[in-house]
Amino acid sequence: MKKTGVILIIFLQTVAAACPVCERQQPKIVRGIVHGAGPDTSWDYVIVCTVAVIALATLFFSVKWLIKPGEKNKSHIKYSILNND
């Protein structure tokens, strides 16, 4: 288990850090974070930020409704499974 954790950490550090060639090609705001060619236009930043907001909202509501679903109606379908009567 410990060996797997060490391998995972090394893998994530290798993937997360940009290589020197990519680092020189990136704009200052994302330098050292991403690989590949830099963004072509300002729309690339808008698209990435929009997708990040949607992903974070989805994660937030998924966890929120998983922890406390909030269905109070006794005729909800979940009660047909939960009740043994």
Buried (B, 14 or more C-beta within 10 A) or exposed (E): EEEEEEEEEEEEEEEEEBEEEBBEEBEEEBBEEBBEEEBEEEEEEEEEEEEEEEEEEEEEEEEEEEEEEEEEEEEEEEEEEEEEE
